[in-house]
């Protein structure tokens, strides 16, 4: 807060900053701590707002992950309501090292070992972490020199939480370990970015897409790729063709990549809301019809509806859109019945002009 205020005052005098504190309702002391932060913000010349997580009852398991999702959700909601264009957090190099140490215990994925990104997003809002290369102790020393106190969350001493255990393991390691883990995150971040760019180039050259919401990939093009690139390509395709329902885990992607390149097991499988089918010459991916929202959706006054995060439907306002499922539609040569069932079915008023549907292809951005 102090650093952001000083930076804005010197470099961007017209920039408006606000301080947000989330009271999760998990500790009785949190309310008084939020008031204290508000007093510090006032002395710094910044407006302060307390956001409360009011969901009841609070979860008994996975509390930190649930609280994190609630915290960012509340802050993003506030930012959008008040015209804020970015959210800054105070994550440090130590936070990065702890994150990588936790992930090393369960993954080798470059994307996962990239840890906390300096610039990311949450529900479309830019999320910036300007202190990610600064050590926690350096910030505390600076605050001490200023005479600025701070508060410590007691949950940071609770061994029930994985991050607390990782923090203590890191403290018992050599002094260089924090820097090395942070450097590993930076290296993996560069590798992940390269994989992402390469996968998009490969998709633009090799993916055959159909307006019915199905794509085909030739085995000869896919099987010779490095495993990490295969998994990144599959993750991108599944995210689009699965309706963006979930991000597949690294182990799931490895399993599907082996299945795609092999000749044993079932000829079809599902992942992340997508349905995959294997042939001798390659494989295809479409939507898993059973995972599509069952309820009908109504076309708004604009006459345009994004349906299932895959199709842009243009129809008369008030028309209803639902999955084709078992309805009979005009023949679509070369399109498996599975893909046809996952296409949108549009019911319009009598006399309305024919509707239009456009599949949002990966190759069209």
Secondary structure as GFF3:
##gff-version 3
##sequence-region A 1 365
A	DSSP	alpha_helix	2	11	.	.	.	ID=ss1
A	DSSP	beta_strand	18	23	.	.	.	ID=ss2
A	DSSP	alpha_helix	30	44	.	.	.	ID=ss3
A	DSSP	beta_strand	47	52	.	.	.	ID=ss4
A	DSSP	alpha_helix	63	81	.	.	.	ID=ss5
A	DSSP	beta_strand	86	88	.	.	.	ID=ss6
A	DSSP	alpha_helix	93	104	.	.	.	ID=ss7
A	DSSP	alpha_helix	110	113	.	.	.	ID=ss8
A	DSSP	beta_strand	119	122	.	.	.	ID=ss9
A	DSSP	beta_strand	125	128	.	.	.	ID=ss10
A	DSSP	alpha_helix	136	146	.	.	.	ID=ss11
A	DSSP	three_ten_helix	154	157	.	.	.	ID=ss12
A	DSSP	alpha_helix	162	171	.	.	.	ID=ss13
A	DSSP	alpha_helix	177	206	.	.	.	ID=ss14
A	DSSP	beta_strand	208	210	.	.	.	ID=ss15
A	DSSP	beta_strand	214	218	.	.	.	ID=ss16
A	DSSP	alpha_helix	219	222	.	.	.	ID=ss17
A	DSSP	alpha_helix	227	241	.	.	.	ID=ss18
A	DSSP	alpha_helix	250	261	.	.	.	ID=ss19
A	DSSP	beta_strand	268	271	.	.	.	ID=ss20
A	DSSP	beta_strand	274	278	.	.	.	ID=ss21
A	DSSP	beta_strand	282	287	.	.	.	ID=ss22
A	DSSP	three_ten_helix	289	291	.	.	.	ID=ss23
A	DSSP	beta_strand	297	298	.	.	.	ID=ss24
A	DSSP	beta_strand	304	307	.	.	.	ID=ss25
A	DSSP	beta_strand	311	314	.	.	.	ID=ss26
A	DSSP	beta_strand	320	323	.	.	.	ID=ss27
A	DSSP	alpha_helix	337	341	.	.	.	ID=ss28
A	DSSP	beta_strand	344	347	.	.	.	ID=ss29
A	DSSP	beta_strand	356	359	.	.	.	ID=ss30
A	DSSP	three_ten_helix	362	364	.	.	.	ID=ss31
###
